[in-house]
């Protein structure tokens, strides 16, 4: 996977994880200012990062198959 695509996704996933965990901590031990909406938004963003990762891997594999077919001609 290309580093220029993988690095921003990794950083975004890490930031979303930290934010989600801080919301969970605030809900559990804090003053209750965070809600489940905040937590689910963070989890959704993490799922989107993982989804983009696998989508990009799928597109790369598809491109390799297409290039392989073109080289056989």
Backbone as CSV, one residue per row, in Angstrom:
resi,resn,N_x,N_y,N_z,CA_x,CA_y,CA_z,C_x,C_y,C_z
1,UNK,0.849,-1.179,0.000,0.000,0.000,0.000,0.890,1.236,0.000
2,UNK,0.466,2.227,-0.696,1.234,3.461,-0.800,1.266,4.182,0.539
3,UNK,2.445,4.641,0.919,2.607,5.300,2.221,1.812,6.590,2.295
4,UNK,1.700,7.317,1.172,0.993,8.598,1.209,-0.501,8.429,1.398
5,UNK,-1.008,7.222,1.209,-2.414,6.956,1.504,-2.557,6.283,2.866
6,UNK,-1.607,5.409,3.184,-1.697,4.629,4.417,-1.438,5.492,5.653
7,UNK,-0.496,6.408,5.585,-0.130,7.223,6.735,-1.277,8.116,7.226
8,UNK,-1.956,8.872,6.350,-3.087,9.674,6.852,-4.211,8.839,7.453
9,UNK,-4.471,7.656,6.878,-5.507,6.784,7.439,-5.117,6.288,8.819
10,UNK,-3.850,5.953,8.999,-3.372,5.480,10.296,-3.469,6.592,11.335
11,UNK,-3.059,7.787,10.958,-3.138,8.920,11.884,-4.598,9.221,12.227
12,UNK,-5.472,9.224,11.226,-6.893,9.492,11.471,-7.505,8.444,12.382
13,UNK,-7.144,7.181,12.171,-7.658,6.110,13.015,-7.189,6.291,14.453
14,UNK,-5.930,6.651,14.620,-5.393,6.872,15.964,-6.076,8.030,16.672
15,UNK,-6.293,9.120,15.958,-6.974,10.277,16.552,-8.412,9.918,16.918
16,UNK,-9.108,9.217,16.035,-10.484,8.813,16.325,-10.537,7.882,17.534
17,UNK,-9.557,7.004,17.667,-9.504,6.100,18.814,-9.318,6.879,20.112
18,UNK,-8.386,7.816,20.107,-8.132,8.619,21.307,-9.361,9.437,21.689
19,UNK,-10.000,10.048,20.710,-11.193,10.854,20.987,-12.321,9.979,21.525
20,UNK,-12.524,8.809,20.915,-13.582,7.907,21.375,-13.328,7.431,22.802
21,UNK,-12.083,7.070,23.088,-11.764,6.634,24.446,-11.929,7.770,25.455
22,UNK,-11.612,8.991,25.052,-11.807,10.112,25.977,-13.294,10.370,26.223
23,UNK,-14.127,10.186,25.192,-15.574,10.315,25.393,-16.091,9.233,26.343
24,UNK,-15.600,8.000,26.146,-16.014,6.920,27.047,-15.586,7.199,28.483
25,UNK,-14.384,7.708,28.645,-13.906,8.049,29.986,-14.768,9.154,30.591
26,UNK,-15.096,10.159,29.792,-15.921,11.267,30.285,-17.312,10.767,30.687
27,UNK,-17.858,9.833,29.897,-19.181,9.303,30.234,-19.131,8.481,31.520
28,UNK,-18.056,7.726,31.701,-17.976,6.805,32.829,-17.545,7.489,34.118
29,UNK,-16.463,8.231,34.049,-15.878,8.776,35.272,-15.984,10.297,35.377
30,UNK,-16.384,10.945,34.301,-16.408,12.408,34.295,-17.734,12.975,34.758
31,UNK,-18.035,14.139,34.263,-19.248,14.851,34.658,-20.440,14.539,33.762
32,UNK,-20.271,13.591,32.867,-21.392,13.169,32.034,-21.715,14.116,30.900
33,UNK,-20.735,14.906,30.458,-20.991,15.848,29.366,-20.980,15.171,28.003
34,UNK,-20.354,14.014,27.893,-20.324,13.273,26.633,-21.562,12.382,26.548
35,UNK,-21.969,12.081,25.326,-23.136,11.220,25.132,-22.756,10.038,24.246
36,UNK,-23.693,9.114,24.102,-23.453,7.968,23.236,-23.285,8.398,21.795
37,UNK,-23.909,9.513,21.419,-23.747,10.023,20.058,-22.278,10.333,19.786
38,UNK,-21.588,10.948,20.758,-20.173,11.241,20.597,-19.362,9.962,20.416
39,UNK,-19.652,8.975,21.222,-18.914,7.709,21.152,-19.179,7.015,19.821
40,UNK,-20.421,6.942,19.412,-20.758,6.261,18.162,-20.216,7.001,16.947
41,UNK,-20.126,8.318,17.017,-19.511,9.075,15.931,-18.036,8.710,15.796
42,UNK,-17.337,8.613,16.924,-15.932,8.209,16.889,-15.753,6.798,16.367
43,UNK,-16.609,5.884,16.806,-16.530,4.501,16.336,-16.833,4.443,14.831
44,UNK,-17.797,5.211,14.393,-18.119,5.269,12.959,-16.950,5.774,12.134
45,UNK,-16.247,6.763,12.657,-15.087,7.284,11.940,-13.976,6.239,11.871
46,UNK,-13.791,5.474,12.956,-12.789,4.411,12.933,-13.166,3.342,11.913
47,UNK,-14.440,2.973,11.849,-14.903,1.974,10.876,-14.699,2.497,9.455
48,UNK,-14.944,3.788,9.248,-14.736,4.372,7.927,-13.265,4.319,7.527
49,UNK,-12.359,4.568,8.463,-10.922,4.493,8.170,-10.530,3.077,7.750
50,UNK,-11.016,2.086,8.470,-10.715,0.693,8.130,-11.349,0.334,6.781
51,UNK,-12.563,0.817,6.544,-13.228,0.562,5.264,-12.469,1.161,4.097
52,UNK,-11.992,2.387,4.241,-11.199,3.003,3.180,-9.909,2.227,2.932
53,UNK,-9.312,1.715,4.012,-8.086,0.929,3.888,-8.323,-0.302,3.009
54,UNK,-9.369,-1.062,3.314,-9.637,-2.272,2.543,-10.150,-1.953,1.150
55,UNK,-10.883,-0.863,0.992,-11.333,-0.449,-0.343,-10.131,-0.115,-1.219
56,UNK,-9.154,0.594,-0.666,-7.955,0.942,-1.423,-7.156,-0.305,-1.788
57,UNK,-7.062,-1.266,-0.855,-6.370,-2.515,-1.162,-7.081,-3.254,-2.294
58,UNK,-8.427,-3.236,-2.285,-9.204,-3.882,-3.339,-8.936,-3.217,-4.689
59,UNK,-8.890,-1.881,-4.705,-8.632,-1.154,-5.947,-7.220,-1.452,-6.450
60,UNK,-6.250,-1.548,-5.554,-4.883,-1.888,-5.962,-4.834,-3.273,-6.604
61,UNK,-5.492,-4.252,-5.985,-5.508,-5.614,-6.536,-6.196,-5.640,-7.897
62,UNK,-7.278,-4.888,-8.032,-7.991,-4.815,-9.297,-7.099,-4.209,-10.372
63,UNK,-6.363,-3.166,-10.007,-5.440,-2.553,-10.958,-4.339,-3.506,-11.391
64,UNK,-3.841,-4.312,-10.446,-2.811,-5.292,-10.797,-3.363,-6.345,-11.752
65,UNK,-4.609,-6.764,-11.551,-5.215,-7.752,-12.449,-5.386,-7.171,-13.843
66,UNK,-5.830,-5.917,-13.910,-6.034,-5.270,-15.210,-4.698,-5.102,-15.924
67,UNK,-3.654,-4.689,-15.185,-2.334,-4.545,-15.790,-1.811,-5.889,-16.267
68,UNK,-2.061,-6.946,-15.517,-1.629,-8.281,-15.916,-2.287,-8.736,-17.201
69,UNK,-3.580,-8.437,-17.356,-4.289,-8.807,-18.583,-3.785,-8.002,-19.761
70,UNK,-3.460,-6.736,-19.537,-2.958,-5.905,-20.632,-1.558,-6.319,-21.061
71,UNK,-0.748,-6.819,-20.136,0.614,-7.229,-20.468,0.650,-8.548,-21.240
72,UNK,-0.399,-9.369,-21.112,-0.425,-10.661,-21.799,-0.682,-10.510,-23.295
73,UNK,-1.221,-9.399,-23.697,-1.570,-9.220,-25.117,-0.370,-9.040,-25.972
